[in-house]
Amino acid sequence: MALIEIRNLSKAFGKVRAVDGINLDINSGEFITLLGPSGSGKTTVLRLIAGFDEPDSGTISLNGEDITRLPPFDRDVNTVFQDYALFPHMTIQDNVEYGLRTRKVPKEVRAKQALEAISAVKLEHAADRLPHQLSGGQRQRIALARALVLRPRVLLLDEPLGALDRQLREEMQLELKKIQRDAGITFIFVTHDQEEAMRMSDRIVVFNEGRVEQVGTPQDVYNKSATKFVAGFLGAANILSGKEAKKMFNITGTMSIRPERMRLEAANYTVSKDENSVSVTVKERAFVGANTVYIVETEYGLRLNISKTNTELLGQDISFATGDRALAIWHNSHVVEIPA
C-alpha cells in the first residue's frame, strides 16, 4: 500500500478547474516532484494534501487513514514555503524549537531535538543568531530544520528554492536530496523548473491544466515522454508529425528526438549504415557554455534544434557558422514515438 493515495481529486476556483480528477500514489521514503507550468494544478494538490484547502470531490489517504477533511494540525505532514516564514525576533534555536513548544515538549528535550535538527542542516554554529544574520540559503535550511524537527511522515515543499540565485539553488538541490535520504522522510516537492525536478526526484509527476500528464522516473519522462506536452515541457525537443515525420524519419505518427541525440557533420561526411541524415543549413547558433545550440533548416524546410557538447579543449571540436551547409545525423533508436 502506498503511503499517500489520492483518488479522483478535484478542486475548482470559480469556473477554473485547478485540479481535475487526478489519481496518484506516493510511496514511503521517496522524493517525488510535482512539476508543471504556473496554473497547472501542482500547488493546489500540495495545499489539498496539507489541508489548507478542501477538495470539491475525491479523497486523500495517509497510511491508510482518510485525511481528506482533517484540519492541517491533525495531519502528519509539514510544509516548507518559499519565503521561509521564520520569526524575525527569535534566534535560530528558538525558531526550530517553536513547533515542539506548541506540542508541550519539555524544555530540555526540545532543546536537544532542535539542536540535532540544526546540526542535520550543518548550521549548529549559527544557533544563537537571528534570521536576518543568515544568508538566503542558510535561512532556507533553518526552515527545513524547523519542519524536520517535528518528524512528520511527509514533508511538503512549495517551491522552496525559488528565491535563491542559481549557484546557491543548485547547491541546495543536492543538500535537500541528501537530507531527505538521511531522514528517510517522504518529500513532496513543487516546482516549475524542469532541471531542478530531474536533478532531485525519484519520480516526477507532470501536471498540465489540472491533470496529470505522466508519472515516472526522470529518465522515463525525459526519454519516453507520454504526450507532446511532456516532450516539449521537459527540455527542448524536435517534435514532428504527419508529413514532416514521414519525410524525416519515414515513420507516420508523432515522433520526437532530443537535440542532444542529433549531431552535425560536414556536408561531405560519409554516413554509416546504422545512421540517418538530412542536408541542412545552419540558421542560428548560440554558445551556452558547455554546449553550442544550433537552429538548422532541412532541405524539406523543417527547422530543427541540435545541441552539441563543446570539446575544444580536447581538440575534437567542429564548429559551424550561420549559413554553413552540413549534415544532421541521428540513429533511429533515438527517435521516440509519442502515443498521445
C-alpha positions as CSV (number, residue, x, y, z in Angstrom):
1,M,0.0,0.0,0.0
2,A,1.3,3.5,-0.9
3,L,1.9,6.0,1.9
4,I,-0.4,8.5,0.2
5,E,-3.3,7.6,-2.0
6,I,-5.1,10.3,-4.0
7,R,-8.3,9.2,-5.7
8,N,-10.4,11.2,-8.1
9,L,-9.3,14.5,-6.6
10,S,-10.9,17.7,-7.9
11,K,-10.9,21.4,-6.9
12,A,-12.3,24.4,-8.7
13,F,-12.0,28.1,-8.0
14,G,-15.0,29.7,-9.6
15,K,-15.1,28.4,-13.2
16,V,-11.5,27.3,-13.2
17,R,-10.9,23.6,-12.5
18,A,-7.5,23.8,-10.8
19,V,-7.4,20.1,-10.2
20,D,-9.4,17.8,-12.4
21,G,-9.9,14.3,-11.1
22,I,-6.4,13.2,-10.5
23,N,-5.2,9.8,-9.1
24,L,-1.8,9.4,-7.6
25,D,0.1,7.0,-5.3
26,I,3.1,8.3,-3.3
27,N,5.4,5.8,-1.7
28,S,7.1,5.9,1.7
29,G,10.5,7.5,1.7
30,E,10.5,8.7,-1.9
31,F,11.3,12.2,-3.2
32,I,8.5,13.0,-5.6
33,T,8.2,16.2,-7.5
34,L,5.0,17.8,-8.8
35,L,6.2,19.6,-12.0
36,G,4.3,21.9,-14.3
37,P,3.8,25.5,-15.5
38,S,2.0,28.1,-13.5
39,G,-1.7,27.3,-13.1
40,S,-1.2,23.6,-13.9
41,G,-2.6,22.5,-10.5
42,K,0.6,21.3,-8.7
43,T,0.5,23.8,-5.9
44,T,-3.3,23.2,-5.4
45,V,-2.6,19.5,-5.0
46,L,0.1,20.3,-2.4
47,R,-2.4,22.5,-0.5
48,L,-5.0,19.8,-0.6
49,I,-2.6,17.3,0.9
50,A,-1.6,19.8,3.6
51,G,-5.2,20.6,4.5
52,F,-5.0,24.3,3.6
53,D,-7.8,23.8,1.0
54,E,-10.6,21.3,0.8
55,P,-11.3,19.4,-2.4
56,D,-14.7,19.5,-4.1
57,S,-14.6,15.8,-4.6
58,G,-12.2,12.8,-4.2
59,T,-10.2,11.5,-1.3
60,I,-6.7,11.7,0.2
61,S,-5.4,8.9,2.4
62,L,-2.3,8.9,4.6
63,N,-1.0,5.5,5.7
64,G,-4.5,4.0,5.1
65,E,-6.3,6.8,7.0
66,D,-8.7,9.1,5.2
67,I,-7.4,12.6,5.9
68,T,-9.5,14.5,3.3
69,R,-11.4,16.6,5.8
70,L,-8.9,16.7,8.6
71,P,-7.6,20.1,9.6
72,P,-3.9,20.8,8.9
73,F,-2.7,20.3,12.5
74,D,-4.2,16.8,12.7
75,R,-2.3,15.6,9.6
76,D,1.2,14.0,10.0
77,V,2.6,16.4,7.4
78,N,4.6,19.6,7.5
79,T,5.2,22.4,4.9
80,V,8.2,24.4,3.9
81,F,7.4,27.6,2.0
82,Q,9.5,29.7,-0.4
83,D,9.5,32.7,2.0
84,Y,10.9,30.7,4.9
85,A,8.3,32.1,7.4
86,L,10.9,32.4,10.2
87,F,10.1,34.5,13.2
88,P,12.5,37.5,12.8
89,H,12.7,38.3,16.6
90,M,13.6,34.7,17.6
91,T,17.0,33.0,17.4
92,I,17.6,30.1,15.1
93,Q,17.4,27.8,18.1
94,D,14.0,29.3,19.2
95,N,12.6,29.2,15.7
96,V,13.4,25.5,15.4
97,E,12.1,24.8,18.9
98,Y,8.8,26.6,18.3
99,G,6.8,23.7,17.0
100,L,8.0,21.5,19.8
101,R,7.0,24.1,22.3
102,T,3.4,24.2,21.0
103,R,3.3,20.4,21.4
104,K,4.3,20.9,25.1
105,V,7.6,19.0,24.7
106,P,9.7,19.5,27.9
107,K,12.3,22.3,27.6
108,E,15.5,20.1,27.8
109,V,14.1,17.6,25.3
110,R,13.1,20.2,22.8
111,A,16.4,22.0,23.1
112,K,18.2,18.7,22.4
113,Q,16.0,17.8,19.4
114,A,16.2,21.3,17.9
115,L,20.0,21.3,18.1
116,E,20.0,17.9,16.4
117,A,17.8,19.2,13.6
118,I,20.0,22.3,13.2
119,S,23.1,20.1,13.1
120,A,21.5,18.0,10.4
121,V,21.5,21.0,8.1
122,K,25.0,21.9,9.2
123,L,24.2,25.2,11.0
124,E,24.9,24.4,14.6
125,H,27.4,27.3,14.7
126,A,24.5,29.7,14.0
127,A,22.0,28.5,16.6
128,D,22.2,31.8,18.6
129,R,21.8,34.1,15.6
130,L,18.7,35.9,14.3
131,P,17.3,35.1,10.8
132,H,18.5,38.4,9.3
133,Q,22.1,37.5,10.2
134,L,21.9,34.4,7.8
135,S,22.1,34.2,4.1
136,G,19.1,33.1,2.0
137,G,20.4,29.6,1.7
138,Q,21.0,29.3,5.4
139,R,17.5,30.6,6.2
140,Q,16.1,28.0,3.9
141,R,18.0,25.3,5.7
142,I,16.7,26.5,9.0
143,A,13.1,26.5,7.7
144,L,13.8,22.9,6.7
145,A,15.2,22.0,10.1
146,R,12.1,23.6,11.8
147,A,9.9,21.3,9.7
148,L,12.0,18.2,10.2
149,V,12.3,18.5,14.0
150,L,8.6,17.6,14.2
151,R,9.4,14.4,12.5
152,P,6.5,14.4,10.1
153,R,5.7,11.4,8.0
154,V,5.5,13.7,4.9
155,L,7.3,17.0,4.2
156,L,5.7,19.3,1.6
157,L,7.9,21.8,-0.1
158,D,6.3,24.6,-2.1
159,E,9.0,26.0,-4.5
160,P,11.3,26.5,-1.5
161,L,14.4,27.4,-3.6
162,G,12.7,29.9,-5.9
163,A,14.1,32.9,-4.3
164,L,17.8,31.8,-4.4
165,D,20.3,32.6,-7.0
166,R,21.3,29.9,-9.5
167,Q,24.6,28.7,-7.8
168,L,23.1,28.6,-4.3
169,R,19.9,26.9,-5.7
170,E,22.0,24.1,-7.3
171,E,23.9,23.6,-4.1
172,M,20.7,23.5,-2.1
173,Q,19.2,20.9,-4.5
174,L,22.0,18.5,-3.7
175,E,21.7,19.3,0.0
176,L,17.9,18.7,0.0
177,K,18.3,15.4,-1.6
178,K,20.9,14.3,0.9
179,I,18.8,15.5,3.9
180,Q,15.8,13.6,2.5
181,R,17.8,10.5,2.1
182,D,19.3,10.7,5.5
183,A,16.0,11.5,7.2
184,G,14.1,8.8,5.3
185,I,11.0,11.1,5.1
186,T,8.7,11.3,2.1
187,F,9.3,14.7,0.3
188,I,6.7,16.1,-2.0
189,F,8.3,18.9,-3.9
190,V,6.6,21.5,-6.1
191,T,8.5,23.3,-8.8
192,H,8.1,24.6,-12.4
193,D,11.9,24.1,-13.0
194,Q,12.4,21.0,-15.1
195,E,16.1,20.7,-14.4
196,E,15.5,21.0,-10.7
197,A,12.9,18.3,-10.8
198,M,15.2,15.9,-12.8
199,R,18.2,16.6,-10.5
200,M,16.5,15.6,-7.3
201,S,13.5,13.4,-7.9
202,D,12.9,9.6,-7.6
203,R,9.8,10.2,-9.6
204,I,8.2,13.2,-11.4
205,V,4.5,14.0,-11.8
206,V,4.0,16.2,-14.8
207,F,0.9,18.5,-14.5
208,N,-0.9,20.4,-17.2
209,E,-4.3,22.2,-16.9
210,G,-5.2,20.4,-13.7
211,R,-4.4,16.9,-14.9
212,V,-1.5,14.5,-14.6
213,E,0.1,14.0,-18.0
214,Q,2.7,11.5,-16.9
215,V,4.3,9.9,-13.8
216,G,7.7,8.3,-13.9
217,T,11.4,8.5,-13.2
218,P,13.3,11.5,-14.6
219,Q,14.8,9.2,-17.2
220,D,11.4,7.9,-18.3
221,V,9.6,11.2,-18.5
222,Y,12.5,12.7,-20.4
223,N,13.4,9.9,-22.8
224,K,10.0,8.3,-23.1
225,S,7.6,11.2,-23.0
226,A,3.9,10.1,-23.0
227,T,2.5,13.2,-24.6
228,K,3.5,16.1,-26.8
229,F,3.2,18.4,-23.8
230,V,5.6,16.4,-21.7
231,A,8.1,16.1,-24.5
232,G,8.0,19.9,-25.1
233,F,8.0,20.9,-21.4
234,L,10.9,18.8,-20.2
235,G,13.7,20.4,-22.1
236,A,13.9,21.1,-25.8
237,A,12.5,18.5,-28.3
238,N,12.1,18.2,-32.0
239,I,8.5,17.1,-32.4
240,L,7.3,16.1,-35.9
241,S,4.1,14.6,-37.0
242,G,2.2,13.8,-40.2
243,K,4.1,14.6,-43.4
244,E,7.0,16.1,-41.5
245,A,7.6,12.9,-39.6
246,K,7.3,10.8,-42.8
247,K,9.9,13.0,-44.6
248,M,12.4,13.0,-41.7
249,F,12.0,9.5,-40.2
250,N,10.0,7.6,-42.8
251,I,7.5,6.9,-40.0
252,T,3.9,8.1,-39.6
253,G,2.6,9.4,-36.3
254,T,4.0,11.9,-33.9
255,M,7.7,11.5,-33.3
256,S,10.2,13.2,-31.0
257,I,14.0,13.4,-30.9
258,R,16.0,15.4,-28.4
259,P,18.5,18.0,-29.7
260,E,21.5,16.2,-28.0
261,R,20.5,13.0,-29.8
262,M,21.4,14.6,-33.1
263,R,24.8,15.9,-34.4
264,L,26.1,18.0,-37.2
265,E,28.9,16.8,-39.6
266,A,30.5,18.3,-42.7
267,A,28.3,18.2,-45.8
268,N,30.6,15.6,-47.4
269,Y,30.6,13.3,-44.3
270,T,30.1,9.6,-45.1
271,V,27.2,8.3,-43.0
272,S,27.4,4.8,-41.6
273,K,24.8,2.2,-42.4
274,D,23.1,2.4,-39.0
275,E,22.7,6.2,-39.2
276,N,20.2,8.5,-40.9
277,S,20.9,12.0,-42.2
278,V,19.4,15.1,-43.8
279,S,21.1,18.0,-45.5
280,V,20.7,21.2,-43.5
281,T,21.6,24.9,-43.5
282,V,22.7,26.5,-40.2
283,K,20.4,29.4,-39.5
284,E,21.4,30.3,-35.9
285,R,24.0,29.3,-33.4
286,A,24.4,30.2,-29.7
287,F,27.3,29.4,-27.4
288,V,25.9,28.5,-23.9
289,G,29.0,27.3,-22.0
290,A,29.1,23.6,-22.1
291,N,27.0,23.4,-25.3
292,T,26.5,25.1,-28.6
293,V,22.9,25.2,-29.7
294,Y,22.2,25.2,-33.5
295,I,19.0,26.0,-35.2
296,V,19.1,24.4,-38.7
297,E,16.7,24.2,-41.6
298,T,16.4,20.9,-43.6
299,E,16.2,20.5,-47.3
300,Y,12.4,20.0,-46.7
301,G,12.1,23.4,-45.0
302,L,11.8,22.0,-41.5
303,R,13.5,23.7,-38.5
304,L,15.4,21.5,-36.0
305,N,17.2,22.2,-32.8
306,I,20.6,20.5,-32.4
307,S,22.8,20.7,-29.3
308,K,26.5,19.9,-29.3
309,T,28.8,19.5,-26.3
310,N,31.8,21.8,-26.7
311,T,35.0,19.9,-26.8
312,E,37.6,22.5,-27.9
313,L,39.9,21.7,-25.0
314,L,40.1,18.1,-26.3
315,G,40.9,19.2,-29.8
316,Q,37.8,17.5,-31.1
317,D,35.5,20.4,-31.8
318,I,33.9,21.0,-35.2
319,S,32.1,24.3,-35.3
320,F,29.6,25.6,-37.9
321,A,28.8,29.2,-38.7
322,T,25.5,30.7,-39.7
323,G,24.9,29.9,-43.4
324,D,27.1,26.8,-43.5
325,R,25.8,23.6,-45.1
326,A,26.0,20.5,-43.1
327,L,24.5,17.0,-42.4
328,A,22.2,16.5,-39.4
329,I,22.7,12.8,-38.3
330,W,20.9,10.6,-35.9
331,H,20.2,7.0,-35.0
332,N,16.6,5.7,-35.4
333,S,16.8,4.2,-31.9
334,H,16.9,7.8,-30.6
335,V,13.6,8.7,-32.3
336,V,10.7,8.2,-29.8
337,E,7.0,7.8,-30.8
338,I,4.6,9.9,-28.7
339,P,1.5,7.9,-28.1
340,A,-0.8,10.8,-27.2
